[in-house]
Amino acid sequence: MDFTSSEAYGVPIVSARMRNALGNPPGVRFLNARIEGQDESDRYFVLLIESTVECVDESHSEFEQFTVDDPVRPDKAGQFKAFFKLVLDKAKASASGRPIFRLARFDLAIIVNADVKRAIEEARVVGAEIEEV
């Protein structure tokens, strides 16, 4: 497995192969991770994506947002709760200059540009699911 995420918080974990495919993009760090039960020769890393970009095209997306009276997470009022259809404002995404980033107000999604997508596909990594938005 070259890409997975932790069950508890959705922290992305990548293999050395995935790390090599990604290179050293701005706004991304790789932290060494020790995986119990894995051979020490297999290297894994926490994929820390520090960049967030406000680029959701709300007029063409379908989503639900947290509200101030949300019974579970009122602290997230105004943030996206779920997307049924996600459309990005490609101009804003591109203007960020970040090949990999998370969406502002919805940090579960990881967005990659076409070059990163191509590198991941060419490396034939296992576990990464890429959808065009």
ZAGU-388280 format. One line per field, with one value per atom (N, C-alpha, C): residue number from 1; atom name; z, x, y. Coordinates in Angstrom, 1 decimal, always signed. Each point is the difference from the previous one (the first is absolute). Layout:
N
nr NUM,...
atom CA,...
zz Z,...
xx X,...
yy Y,...
END
This chain:
133
nr 1,1,1,2,2,2,3,3,3,4,4,4,5,5,5,6,6,6,7,7,7,8,8,8,9,9,9,10,10,10,11,11,11,12,12,12,13,13,13,14,14,14,15,15,15,16,16,16,17,17,17,18,18,18,19,19,19,20,20,20,21,21,21,22,22,22,23,23,23,24,24,24,25,25,25,26,26,26,27,27,27,28,28,28,29,29,29,30,30,30,31,31,31,32,32,32,33,33,33,34,34,34,35,35,35,36,36,36,37,37,37,38,38,38,39,39,39,40,40,40,41,41,41,42,42,42,43,43,43,44,44,44,45,45,45,46,46,46,47,47,47,48,48,48,49,49,49,50,50,50,51,51,51,52,52,52,53,53,53,54,54,54,55,55,55,56,56,56,57,57,57,58,58,58,59,59,59,60,60,60,61,61,61,62,62,62,63,63,63,64,64,64,65,65,65,66,66,66,67,67,67,68,68,68,69,69,69,70,70,70,71,71,71,72,72,72,73,73,73,74,74,74,75,75,75,76,76,76,77,77,77,78,78,78,79,79,79,80,80,80,81,81,81,82,82,82,83,83,83,84,84,84,85,85,85,86,86,86,87,87,87,88,88,88,89,89,89,90,90,90,91,91,91,92,92,92,93,93,93,94,94,94,95,95,95,96,96,96,97,97,97,98,98,98,99,99,99,100,100,100,101,101,101,102,102,102,103,103,103,104,104,104,105,105,105,106,106,106,107,107,107,108,108,108,109,109,109,110,110,110,111,111,111,112,112,112,113,113,113,114,114,114,115,115,115,116,116,116,117,117,117,118,118,118,119,119,119,120,120,120,121,121,121,122,122,122,123,123,123,124,124,124,125,125,125,126,126,126,127,127,127,128,128,128,129,129,129,130,130,130,131,131,131,132,132,132,133,133,133
atom N,CA,C,N,CA,C,N,CA,C,N,CA,C,N,CA,C,N,CA,C,N,CA,C,N,CA,C,N,CA,C,N,CA,C,N,CA,C,N,CA,C,N,CA,C,N,CA,C,N,CA,C,N,CA,C,N,CA,C,N,CA,C,N,CA,C,N,CA,C,N,CA,C,N,CA,C,N,CA,C,N,CA,C,N,CA,C,N,CA,C,N,CA,C,N,CA,C,N,CA,C,N,CA,C,N,CA,C,N,CA,C,N,CA,C,N,CA,C,N,CA,C,N,CA,C,N,CA,C,N,CA,C,N,CA,C,N,CA,C,N,CA,C,N,CA,C,N,CA,C,N,CA,C,N,CA,C,N,CA,C,N,CA,C,N,CA,C,N,CA,C,N,CA,C,N,CA,C,N,CA,C,N,CA,C,N,CA,C,N,CA,C,N,CA,C,N,CA,C,N,CA,C,N,CA,C,N,CA,C,N,CA,C,N,CA,C,N,CA,C,N,CA,C,N,CA,C,N,CA,C,N,CA,C,N,CA,C,N,CA,C,N,CA,C,N,CA,C,N,CA,C,N,CA,C,N,CA,C,N,CA,C,N,CA,C,N,CA,C,N,CA,C,N,CA,C,N,CA,C,N,CA,C,N,CA,C,N,CA,C,N,CA,C,N,CA,C,N,CA,C,N,CA,C,N,CA,C,N,CA,C,N,CA,C,N,CA,C,N,CA,C,N,CA,C,N,CA,C,N,CA,C,N,CA,C,N,CA,C,N,CA,C,N,CA,C,N,CA,C,N,CA,C,N,CA,C,N,CA,C,N,CA,C,N,CA,C,N,CA,C,N,CA,C,N,CA,C,N,CA,C,N,CA,C,N,CA,C,N,CA,C,N,CA,C,N,CA,C,N,CA,C,N,CA,C,N,CA,C,N,CA,C,N,CA,C,N,CA,C,N,CA,C,N,CA,C,N,CA,C,N,CA,C,N,CA,C,N,CA,C,N,CA,C,N,CA,C,N,CA,C,N,CA,C,N,CA,C,N,CA,C,N,CA,C
zz +0.0,+0.0,+0.0,-0.9,-0.2,+0.6,+0.1,+0.6,+0.8,+1.3,+0.8,+1.0,+0.8,+1.1,+1.3,+1.1,+1.3,+0.2,+0.8,+0.2,+0.9,+1.0,+1.0,-0.6,-0.7,-0.4,-1.5,-0.8,-1.4,-0.4,+0.8,-0.3,-1.2,-1.1,-1.1,+0.3,-0.3,+0.1,-1.3,-0.4,-1.3,+0.0,-1.0,-0.1,-0.6,+0.1,-0.7,-1.5,-0.6,-1.4,-0.3,+0.8,-0.1,+0.2,+1.1,+0.3,-1.2,-0.6,-1.1,-1.2,-0.2,-1.1,+0.2,+1.2,+0.3,+0.0,+0.2,+0.0,+1.2,-0.1,+1.1,-0.3,-0.1,-0.3,+1.1,-0.3,+1.0,+0.9,+1.3,+0.9,+0.4,-0.3,+0.4,+0.7,+1.1,+0.7,+0.2,+0.2,+0.2,+1.4,+0.9,+1.3,+0.1,+0.5,+0.1,+0.9,-0.4,+0.7,+0.2,+1.2,+0.3,+0.0,-0.8,-0.1,+0.7,+1.1,+0.7,-0.9,+0.1,-0.8,-1.4,-0.4,-1.3,+0.2,-1.1,+0.0,+0.0,+0.8,+0.2,-1.3,-1.0,-1.3,-0.8,+0.3,-0.7,+0.7,-0.7,+0.6,-0.4,+1.1,-0.2,+0.6,-0.4,+0.4,+0.2,+0.9,+0.2,-1.1,-0.8,-1.0,+0.6,+0.3,+0.7,-1.0,-0.3,-1.0,+0.7,-0.1,+0.8,-0.7,-1.3,-0.8,-0.1,+0.2,-0.3,-1.0,-0.8,-1.1,+0.0,+0.0,-0.1,-1.5,-0.5,-1.5,-0.3,+0.9,-0.3,-0.8,-1.1,-0.8,+0.6,+0.9,+0.8,-0.9,-1.0,-0.9,-0.8,-0.2,-0.8,+0.8,+1.2,+0.9,+0.8,+0.4,+0.9,+1.3,+1.1,+1.3,+1.2,+1.1,+1.3,+0.9,+0.7,+0.9,+1.5,+0.9,+1.4,+0.3,+1.0,+0.4,+1.5,+0.5,+1.4,+0.9,-0.5,+0.9,-0.3,-0.6,-0.3,+1.4,+0.1,+1.3,+0.4,-1.0,+0.3,-0.1,-1.1,-0.2,-0.3,+1.0,-0.3,-0.2,+0.5,-0.1,-1.5,-0.8,-1.5,-0.8,+0.6,-0.8,-1.1,-1.2,-1.2,-0.8,+0.6,-0.7,-0.8,-1.0,-0.8,+0.8,+0.1,+0.7,-1.0,-1.2,-1.0,-1.4,-1.0,-1.3,-0.8,-0.7,-0.8,-1.5,-0.3,-1.3,+0.3,-0.2,+0.2,-1.3,-0.1,-1.2,+0.5,-0.6,+0.4,-0.9,+0.5,-0.8,-0.5,-1.2,-0.4,-0.1,-0.2,+0.0,+1.4,+1.0,+1.4,+0.4,-0.4,+0.3,-0.6,-1.3,-0.7,+0.5,+0.4,+0.4,+1.4,+0.7,+1.3,-0.2,-1.2,-0.3,+0.8,+0.6,+0.8,-0.8,-0.3,-0.7,+0.9,+1.3,+0.9,+1.2,+0.3,+1.1,+0.5,+1.1,+0.6,-0.3,+0.0,-0.2,+1.3,-0.1,+1.1,+0.4,+1.2,+0.6,-0.2,-0.5,-0.2,-0.1,+1.1,+0.0,-0.2,-0.3,-0.3,-1.4,-0.9,-1.4,-0.3,-0.7,-0.5,-1.5,-0.5,-1.4,-0.6,-1.2,-0.7,-1.4,-0.6,-1.3,-1.0,-1.3,-1.0,+0.0,+0.2,+0.1,+1.1,+1.2,+1.1,-0.3,-0.6,-0.3,-1.0,-1.0,-1.0,+0.7,+0.9,+0.7,+0.9,+0.6,+0.9,-0.9,-1.1,-0.9,-0.7,-0.4,-0.6,+1.0,+1.3,+1.1,+0.3,-0.5,+0.3,+1.5,+0.7,+1.5,+0.2,+1.1,+0.4,+1.2,-0.1,+1.1,-0.2,-1.0,-0.2,-1.0,+0.3,-0.9,-0.4,-1.3,-0.5,-0.8,+0.3,-0.7,-0.5,-1.3,-0.5,+0.6,+0.4,+0.5,-0.7
xx +0.9,-0.9,+0.9,-0.2,+0.8,-0.7,-1.3,-0.8,-1.1,-0.1,-1.2,-0.1,-1.0,-0.2,-0.3,+0.4,-0.3,-1.5,-0.5,-1.4,-0.5,+0.8,-0.5,-0.2,+0.9,-0.1,+0.2,+0.1,+0.2,+1.4,+1.0,+1.3,+0.6,+0.4,+0.5,+1.4,+0.2,+1.2,+0.4,+1.3,+0.5,+1.3,+0.1,+1.3,+1.1,+1.2,+1.1,-0.2,-0.7,-0.3,-0.9,-1.0,-0.9,+0.7,+0.8,+0.8,+0.9,+0.6,+0.9,-0.8,-1.2,-0.9,-0.4,-0.2,-0.5,+1.2,+1.2,+1.1,+0.0,+0.3,+0.1,-0.9,-1.3,-0.8,-0.1,-0.2,-0.1,-1.2,+0.1,-1.1,-0.3,+0.9,-0.1,+1.2,-0.2,+1.2,-0.3,+1.1,-0.1,+0.6,-0.7,+0.5,+0.1,+1.2,+0.2,-1.1,-0.5,-1.0,+0.4,-0.2,+0.3,-1.3,-0.1,-1.3,+0.2,-0.8,+0.2,-0.4,+0.9,-0.3,+0.6,+0.6,+0.6,+1.5,+0.6,+1.5,+0.7,+1.0,+0.7,+0.6,+0.2,+0.6,-1.1,-1.3,-1.0,-0.2,+0.2,+0.0,-1.4,-0.6,-1.3,+0.2,-0.9,+0.0,-1.4,-0.1,-1.2,+0.1,-1.0,-0.1,-0.7,+0.8,-0.5,-0.2,-1.2,-0.3,-0.4,+0.9,-0.2,-0.8,-0.2,-0.7,-1.5,-0.8,-1.4,-0.3,-1.0,-0.4,-1.5,-0.5,-1.4,-0.4,-0.4,-0.3,-1.2,-0.9,-1.2,-1.0,-0.4,-1.0,-1.4,-0.4,-1.2,-1.3,+0.1,-1.2,-0.3,+1.1,-0.2,+0.2,+0.4,+0.2,-1.3,-0.2,-1.1,+0.7,-0.5,+0.7,-0.9,+0.4,-0.6,+1.0,-0.4,+0.9,-0.4,+1.0,-0.3,-0.7,-0.9,-0.7,+0.2,-0.3,+0.3,-0.9,-1.1,-0.8,+0.2,+1.2,+0.3,+0.1,-0.7,+0.1,+1.3,+0.9,+1.2,+1.2,+0.1,+1.1,-0.4,-0.6,-0.3,+1.2,+1.2,+1.2,+0.5,-0.6,+0.4,-1.0,-0.8,-1.0,+0.6,-0.6,+0.5,+1.0,+0.5,+0.9,-0.9,+0.6,-0.7,-0.1,-1.1,-0.3,+0.2,-0.6,+0.1,-0.2,+0.5,-0.2,-0.7,-1.0,-0.8,+0.5,+0.5,+0.6,+1.0,+1.3,+1.0,+0.5,+0.0,+0.5,+1.0,+1.1,+1.0,+0.0,+0.4,+0.3,+1.4,+0.2,+1.4,+0.9,-0.5,+0.9,+0.6,-0.9,+0.5,+0.9,-0.3,+0.9,+1.4,+0.0,+1.2,+0.8,-0.7,+0.7,+0.7,-0.4,+0.7,+1.4,+0.3,+1.4,+0.4,-1.0,+0.2,-0.4,+0.9,-0.4,-0.8,+0.1,-0.7,-0.5,-1.3,-0.5,-1.3,-0.4,-1.3,-1.0,-1.3,-1.0,-0.2,-0.1,-0.3,-1.5,-0.2,-1.4,-0.4,+0.9,-0.3,+1.4,+0.6,+1.4,+0.1,-1.1,+0.1,+0.5,-0.4,+0.4,+1.4,+0.7,+1.4,-0.1,+0.4,-0.1,+1.4,+0.1,+1.3,-0.2,+1.0,-0.1,+0.3,-0.1,+0.1,+1.4,+1.1,+1.3,+0.2,-0.5,+0.1,-0.8,-1.2,-0.8,+0.7,+0.6,+0.8,+1.2,+0.7,+1.1,-0.5,-1.1,-0.5,-0.4,-0.7,-0.4,+1.2,+1.0,+1.2,+0.8,+0.0,+0.7,-0.8,-1.3,-0.8,-0.2,-0.3,-0.2,-1.3,+0.0,-1.2,-0.7,-1.3,-0.8,-0.4,+0.6,-0.4,-1.2,-1.1,-1.1,-0.1,+0.1,-0.1,-1.2,-0.8,-1.2,+0.2,-0.5,+0.1,-1.2,+0.3,-1.0,+0.0
yy -1.2,+1.2,+1.2,+0.9,+1.2,+1.3,-0.1,+1.1,-0.5,+0.5,-0.4,+1.2,-0.1,+1.0,-0.7,+0.7,-0.6,+0.0,-1.0,-0.2,+1.2,+0.4,+0.9,+1.4,+0.6,+1.4,+0.2,-1.1,+0.1,+0.6,-0.2,+0.5,-0.8,+0.6,-0.7,-0.6,-1.3,-0.7,-0.5,+0.3,-0.4,-0.8,-0.9,-0.8,+0.9,-0.6,+0.7,+0.2,-1.0,+0.1,+1.2,+0.2,+1.1,+1.3,+0.0,+1.2,+0.4,-1.0,+0.3,+0.5,-0.5,+0.5,+1.4,+0.4,+1.4,+1.0,-0.5,+1.0,+0.8,+1.3,+0.9,+1.3,-0.2,+1.2,+1.0,+1.2,+1.1,-0.3,+0.3,-0.2,-1.4,-0.9,-1.4,-0.5,-0.7,-0.6,-1.5,-0.7,-1.4,-0.3,-0.6,-0.3,-1.6,-0.4,-1.5,-0.6,-1.1,-0.7,-1.5,-0.5,-1.4,-0.7,-1.0,-0.8,-1.3,-0.3,-1.2,-1.2,-1.0,-1.2,+0.0,+1.2,+0.1,-0.2,-0.6,-0.1,+1.3,+0.1,+1.3,+0.5,-0.9,+0.5,+0.7,-0.2,+0.7,+1.4,+1.1,+1.3,+0.6,+0.6,+0.7,+1.4,+0.9,+1.4,+0.5,+0.9,+0.8,+1.1,+0.1,+1.1,+1.2,+1.0,+1.2,+1.1,+0.3,+1.0,+1.3,+1.0,+1.2,+1.1,-0.2,+1.0,-0.3,+1.1,-0.1,+1.1,-0.3,+1.0,+0.1,+1.2,+0.3,+0.0,-1.1,-0.1,-0.8,-0.2,-0.7,+0.9,-0.5,+0.8,-0.4,+0.8,-0.3,+0.1,+0.8,+0.1,-1.3,-0.8,-1.2,-1.3,+0.2,-1.2,-0.3,-1.2,-0.3,-0.5,+0.6,-0.3,+0.3,-0.4,+0.3,+0.7,+1.0,+0.7,-0.2,+0.0,+0.1,+1.3,-0.1,+1.2,+0.3,+1.1,+0.4,-0.9,-0.5,-0.9,-1.5,-0.3,-1.4,-0.7,-1.2,-0.7,-0.6,-0.2,-0.7,+1.0,+0.8,+0.9,+1.4,+0.7,+1.4,+0.9,-0.5,+0.7,+0.1,-0.8,+0.0,+0.8,+0.8,+0.8,+0.7,-0.1,+0.6,-0.9,-1.0,-1.0,-1.0,-0.6,-1.0,-1.3,-0.6,-1.2,-1.2,+0.1,-1.0,+0.6,-0.7,+0.4,-1.1,+0.3,-0.9,+0.1,+1.3,+0.3,+1.1,-0.3,+1.0,+0.6,+1.3,+0.7,+1.0,+0.0,+1.0,+1.2,+1.1,+1.2,-0.2,-0.5,-0.3,+1.1,+1.2,+1.2,+0.3,-0.2,+0.2,-1.1,-1.2,-1.1,+0.1,+0.4,+0.2,+1.2,+1.1,+1.2,-0.2,-1.1,-0.3,-0.4,-0.5,-0.5,-1.2,-0.7,-1.2,-1.2,-0.9,-1.2,-1.0,+0.1,-0.8,+0.9,-0.1,+0.8,-0.6,+0.5,-0.4,+1.2,-0.4,+1.1,+0.8,+1.3,+0.8,-0.4,+0.0,-0.4,-1.4,-0.9,-1.4,-0.7,-0.2,-0.5,-1.5,-0.7,-1.4,-0.3,+0.9,-0.2,+0.4,-0.8,+0.3,+0.3,+1.1,+0.4,+0.0,-0.7,+0.0,+0.5,+0.6,+0.5,-1.1,+0.3,-1.1,-0.6,+0.8,-0.5,-1.0,+0.3,-0.9,-1.3,+0.2,-1.2,-0.9,+0.6,-0.8,-0.7,+0.6,-0.6,-1.2,+0.2,-1.1,-1.2,+0.3,-1.1,-0.7,+0.8,-0.6,-0.9,+0.4,-0.8,-1.2,-0.1,-1.2,-0.2,+1.1,-0.2,-0.7,-0.7,-0.7,+0.7,+0.2,+0.5,+1.5,+0.7,+1.3,+0.0,+0.7,+0.1,+1.5,+0.2,+1.4,+0.2,+1.0,+0.3,+1.4,+0.3,+1.3,+0.8,+1.3,+0.8,+1.4
END
